[in-house]
Amino acid sequence: MDKRLHFNDHLTESWATQIKDIVRRTGVFYDTEIVAAVNLLDGYLVQGGFGDDRCLVLLDGNSVQGFAIYGFSVTTIGTFDIYWLAVDPALQGRGLGRKIMAEVERRVRAEGGQRIFLTTSALPIYEPARKLYLSLGFVQVGLLPDYFRTGDDLVYYYLKLEPQHEHCVNL
């Protein structure tokens, strides 16, 4: 990873403001989704966290490059969900979404996660995101027709996290 880029899992007011701007500028989210993201981030700042959910911010210095919000599904054993993933539109296509997803996976594994689920839209504008998920080993496991709006289906993805084994060297 670029030496200037780093992750932080603490959300500051400045970073929340930048994330809200990224969500607005992506051009893929409905107004209701933007409102939900803004409310979620404002709630985080007021409450000092997301409860069982986590926010991961990719930074270049103090400039937000992208983020993910994910969390442990409390009614399961080892299941995590990714709720939000976005990269600054001016920086898309540079592998930053891949870096964020790899770090989310690393952190989920560190917490004993066994699987990750995520959803997205089936609209053509989401094709780059769907290609990213498939390239990272996610498998499409479902589709809910007309979920977001008529003609806008929800696509379910699943990634099974295989146990990491330490390599042994026979002497």
N, C-alpha and C positions, 0 to 999 in steps of 0.2 A: 504494500500500500504506500502511496505517496507519503513521504515523511511529514508533510505539512498536515495531512488529513489525520484526524483522530476521532474517536467515539466518546460520547459522554452520555450517561444515563440519568443525569440531573437536568431538569428543564428550568431555564431562567426565563424571566419575562421577555428579554430581548430575543432569545431563541424562539419562544412561543410566537412572538410577533412575526419573526421571519418564516416560521412554519405555516402560519395562517396565510401569509403572502404566497408561499409556494403552493399551498392547496388551491388558492384562488386562481393562480396563474397557470396551473396545469392544463386547464381547458377541458378536463375530462369529468369533473365532478358536478353533479346537480347542485343547485342552490341549497336544497335541503341537506345535502351531504356536507357542504361547506359550513352551513350553520351548525351542524352536528360536530364537525371538527373544531370549530371556534369554541363552542360550548364545552367540549371535552378538555381542550387546552386551558380555557379559563378556569374550569373546575379544578384542574390539576394545580394551577397556581394558587388558588384559594385554599384547597385542602392539603397541599403539599405532597401530592402523589395521586396515583390512579388506583389505589387499593391493590388488587392482585395483578394489575396490568403494569406494563413497563413501557417507557419511552426511550428509544435509542436515537440519538442525534449524531449525524455525521457532520463534522466541522472542518473547515479550513481556517485556522485561527479562531476567530469568533463569528465566522460567517457560516450559516447553516447551508449545507450542500444537499441534504436529504434527511429523512427520518423514517422510523417505523414505530408503530405502537402495537404491542403484542402482549399476550398474557396467558397464564396458566388457567385452564378450564377447571374450576374448583370441584366440579362434580365428577371428575375423571381421575384416572391414574396415568400421569405422564403425557397428557394431551395439552398442547399449546395452540393458540389461534393467533394469526396475524390479522389485525384489524385495519391498519393503515400502513401504506408504504408510498412514499412519494420522493422524487428527486427534483431539484430545481430545474424547471424546463430548459433554462439556458445551458444546463450541464448534462442533459440526458444524452445517452449514447456513448458515454465515457466509462461505463462499467461501475458507476457508483451504486446503482440499484443492486447489482451483484455483490458488491462489497458489504452493503447493508444487510442483505439476506444472509451472507456467509457469517457475519457477526451475530445476527439473530440466532442462526442455527448453532453457532458455537456456544452462545449463552444458554440456549435451551438445553443443549446437551449437558452443560455444566450443572444445570439444575435437575438433571435426571429425566429430562424430557425424552419421550419415546416416539412422538409423532407431532407433526405440525399440520394444521389445516388453514386454508385461506380461501377467500372467495373474491371474485371479480366479475365484471360485466362481460357479456359476450359480444358487445358492440365492436365494430371494426377498429375504433379508436383505441381499444384496449389490447389489440393484437400484440404490440411490443411487450406488454406486461405478461400476457399469457405465454408468449415464446420464452421469456425469461424464466418463468416458473417451471416450464417443461425442461428447459436446459439445465436447471438446478436439480432435476430428479423428481420434481412433483409430478403426480399423476392426476389427470382429471377423473374424478369419481362421481360426478353428478352435475345435473343441470336443472334449474328450476325455471320453467318458462314464465315470461312476463313478470319476473320478480320485482324489478325496479320500476318499470313502466311497461305498457303494452309494447312488445317487440324488443324489450331489453331484458334478456335472460341473465340469471345468476349462474356462474360456473364455480363448482367446488373443486378444490385441489387438495391433495394429501401427500405428505412426505413421511415415510417411515424412517426413523433414525435407527440405523443399525448400531448395535453396541460397538464402542471403540475398544479395540483390544490393543494392549501394549505389545510391541514386537519383542519376541524373545530371541536371543542369540544362543545357539547351541555351541558350546565350546568343546 
